[in-house]
Amino acid sequence: MQRQDFEQGKCNSGRNIQFSPKARITVDLNKFAAFLERQYFPIEIQTPSLLIFKVGGIQVDLNSSGKTIVKTESTEIARSVFSEIVREIGQCLK
């Protein structure tokens, strides 16, 4: 998957940047967690439907639906962080 496969916008709080897949997908979060560990991105919370982790000190929430929230108000930072993980999201689809 690529960033173009996701719509970008503000999340419901209006403070963070959200990336939502244009098509319906399901991400295998266990497989994605293994990628995070290989990249040394620290996982803070892992449940069957949600992963919360950090990329370069920026918190990222990844839902099993593929919806990703990057905890920053900066569009440029959010795009940069999302670009680091979006290809692996595509590799971890169920």
Secondary structure, DSSP 8 states (H G I E B T S, - for coil): --GGGEEEEE-TTSSSEEEEESS---B-HHHHHHHHHHTT--EEEE-SSEEEEEETTEEEEEETTS-EEES-S-HHHHHHHHHHHHHHHHHTB-
